[in-house]
């Protein structure tokens, strides 16, 4: 997928919604999927086994059900797996760098 497509997707699409995550509760390696509000955010919390290790995922959504962040808690460590704001910032930077390279080839 090219940079413009990725930028469009991150800027304009939910990527995944809380409703998409509900079916995970039916999977054998999932213990639970629950939802709650915290500080004006909607959270989907899921506990499951990943490579035989208890793991909790926290999917954070805005009020429009757009995924903002995915955090993973495993082996007493919290790790960010996805951050929409950070991804957008990095893609914009990458796009501007590519644009500057192409402009320098023209001039």
Secondary structure, DSSP 8 states (H G I E B T S, - for coil): --HHHHHHHHHH--SS-HHHHGGGGGSTTEEEEEEEEETTEEEEEEEEEETTEEEEEEEEE-TT--EEEEEEEETTEEEEEEEHHHHHHHHHHHHHHHHHHHHHHH-
